[in-house]
Amino acid sequence: MNTQDLATLLDYHYWARDRVLDAVDALTPEQFTREMGGSFASVRHTLAHIYGAEAVWYARWHGEVPSALPDASQFATPAALRQAWTELEAKVRAYVGGLDEAGVSRVISYKFVGGQAASSPFWQMLQHLVNHASYHRGQVTTLLRQLQATPPKNMDMIGFYRERGY
């Protein structure tokens, strides 16, 4: 992995995030928060989990030790979630954009929310962040179908590459 690879991963990540958020924008408030019995209680909770995990990783890159994920209830609407996530995106992009090749490989020590110590090279953390989000975006797609809502446009990475001409 190098800095360009990480920038491309982030471009994909936020491209796919925007596609899922665009689909979620069409939900009624009741659909957005309806408890559906999946891995997370609702579309809102699933998206808040993706956002929260990203916020936790960002904090870890700065030596912070978050004790919990953000509470989904702070996102009353998809617009509120989008705003918070767009602000986090700017911070993540600035951090990654400031890395040199040594920063890409730098091993960062951190603690899980439960307190267990771990360490990983930065590039593995970022790759995990993107993969984790992809997994849960798939869950949101299923929830949207169960709500009989229109699912997001294709979010496959190969579609991103084709669309962007990589």
C-alpha positions as CSV (number, residue, x, y, z in Angstrom):
1,M,0.0,0.0,0.0
2,N,1.1,3.5,-0.7
3,T,-0.4,7.0,-0.3
4,Q,-2.1,6.8,-3.7
5,D,-3.7,3.4,-2.9
6,L,-5.1,4.8,0.4
7,A,-6.4,7.9,-1.4
8,T,-8.2,5.6,-3.9
9,L,-9.7,3.5,-1.1
10,L,-11.0,6.7,0.6
11,D,-12.5,7.9,-2.7
12,Y,-14.3,4.6,-3.1
13,H,-15.4,4.6,0.5
14,Y,-17.0,8.0,0.4
15,W,-18.4,7.4,-3.1
16,A,-20.2,4.3,-1.8
17,R,-21.3,6.0,1.4
18,D,-22.9,8.8,-0.6
19,R,-24.8,6.2,-2.7
20,V,-26.2,4.6,0.4
21,L,-27.1,7.9,2.0
22,D,-28.8,9.1,-1.2
23,A,-31.0,6.0,-1.0
24,V,-31.7,6.5,2.7
25,D,-32.7,10.1,2.1
26,A,-35.9,8.8,0.6
27,L,-37.0,7.1,3.7
28,T,-39.7,8.4,6.0
29,P,-38.6,9.2,9.6
30,E,-40.4,6.1,10.7
31,Q,-38.6,3.9,8.2
32,F,-35.2,5.4,9.1
33,T,-35.7,4.5,12.7
34,R,-37.9,1.4,12.5
35,E,-36.5,-1.5,14.5
36,M,-36.0,-4.4,12.1
37,G,-34.1,-7.1,14.0
38,G,-30.9,-7.1,12.1
39,S,-27.3,-6.8,13.4
40,F,-28.3,-3.3,14.4
41,A,-31.8,-2.2,15.3
42,S,-32.5,0.0,12.3
43,V,-31.2,1.7,9.2
44,R,-30.2,4.6,11.4
45,H,-28.4,2.4,13.9
46,T,-26.5,0.5,11.1
47,L,-25.3,3.7,9.5
48,A,-24.5,5.3,12.8
49,H,-22.4,2.2,13.6
50,I,-20.4,2.6,10.3
51,Y,-19.9,6.3,11.0
52,G,-19.0,5.6,14.7
53,A,-16.4,3.0,13.8
54,E,-14.8,5.5,11.4
55,A,-14.8,8.1,14.2
56,V,-13.2,5.6,16.6
57,W,-10.4,4.7,14.1
58,Y,-9.8,8.4,13.5
59,A,-9.5,9.0,17.2
60,R,-7.1,6.1,17.5
61,W,-4.8,7.5,14.9
62,H,-4.4,10.5,17.2
63,G,-3.6,8.5,20.3
64,E,-7.1,8.8,21.8
65,V,-8.8,5.9,23.5
66,P,-12.6,6.1,22.8
67,S,-14.7,4.3,25.4
68,A,-17.8,3.8,23.1
69,L,-19.2,4.4,19.7
70,P,-21.4,7.5,19.2
71,D,-25.1,7.1,20.1
72,A,-27.3,6.6,17.1
73,S,-30.0,8.8,18.6
74,Q,-27.9,11.9,17.9
75,F,-28.8,11.4,14.2
76,A,-32.5,12.3,14.1
77,T,-32.4,12.4,10.3
78,P,-30.3,11.1,7.4
79,A,-29.3,14.7,6.8
80,A,-27.9,15.0,10.4
81,L,-25.9,11.8,9.8
82,R,-24.6,13.0,6.4
83,Q,-23.5,16.4,7.9
84,A,-21.5,14.7,10.7
85,W,-20.0,12.2,8.3
86,T,-19.0,14.9,5.8
87,E,-17.2,16.7,8.6
88,L,-15.4,13.5,9.6
89,E,-14.6,12.8,6.0
90,A,-12.7,16.2,5.8
91,K,-10.7,15.2,8.8
92,V,-9.9,11.7,7.6
93,R,-8.9,13.0,4.2
94,A,-6.6,15.6,5.7
95,Y,-5.0,13.1,7.9
96,V,-4.4,10.6,5.1
97,G,-3.4,13.3,2.7
98,G,-0.6,14.4,5.2
99,L,1.0,11.0,5.3
100,D,4.2,10.1,3.6
101,E,5.2,6.5,2.7
102,A,6.6,5.9,6.2
103,G,3.3,7.1,7.7
104,V,1.4,4.5,5.6
105,S,3.4,1.7,7.2
106,R,3.7,3.2,10.7
107,V,2.4,0.8,13.4
108,I,-0.1,2.5,15.7
109,S,-0.8,1.1,19.1
110,Y,-4.4,1.4,20.4
111,K,-7.0,-0.1,22.6
112,F,-10.3,-1.6,21.7
113,V,-13.4,-0.1,23.3
114,G,-13.3,-3.1,25.7
115,G,-9.8,-2.2,26.8
116,Q,-7.7,-4.8,25.0
117,A,-4.4,-3.5,23.6
118,A,-3.5,-4.0,19.9
119,S,-1.3,-2.5,17.2
120,S,-1.5,-2.4,13.4
121,P,0.1,-0.7,10.5
122,F,-1.9,2.4,9.5
123,W,-2.7,1.0,6.0
124,Q,-4.3,-2.1,7.6
125,M,-6.5,0.1,9.7
126,L,-7.7,2.1,6.8
127,Q,-8.2,-1.0,4.7
128,H,-10.3,-2.4,7.5
129,L,-12.3,0.8,7.9
130,V,-13.3,0.6,4.2
131,N,-14.0,-3.1,4.2
132,H,-16.0,-2.9,7.5
133,A,-18.2,-0.1,5.9
134,S,-18.8,-2.2,2.8
135,Y,-20.0,-5.1,4.9
136,H,-22.5,-2.9,6.7
137,R,-23.6,-1.0,3.6
138,G,-24.7,-4.4,2.3
139,Q,-26.8,-4.8,5.5
140,V,-28.4,-1.4,4.9
141,T,-29.3,-2.5,1.3
142,T,-31.1,-5.5,2.7
143,L,-32.9,-3.4,5.2
144,L,-34.0,-1.0,2.5
145,R,-35.4,-3.9,0.5
146,Q,-37.3,-5.2,3.5
147,L,-38.7,-1.7,3.9
148,Q,-39.8,-1.9,0.2
149,A,-37.6,1.2,-0.4
150,T,-35.4,1.7,-3.4
151,P,-31.9,0.2,-2.7
152,P,-28.7,2.3,-3.4
153,K,-27.1,2.4,-6.8
154,N,-24.5,-0.3,-7.3
155,M,-21.7,0.2,-4.7
156,D,-19.3,-2.5,-6.0
157,M,-15.7,-1.4,-6.1
158,I,-15.3,-2.5,-9.7
159,G,-18.2,-0.2,-10.6
160,F,-16.3,2.7,-8.9
161,Y,-13.2,1.9,-10.9
162,R,-15.1,1.8,-14.1
163,E,-17.0,5.0,-13.4
164,R,-13.8,6.8,-12.4
165,G,-11.8,5.4,-15.3
166,Y,-9.2,3.6,-13.2
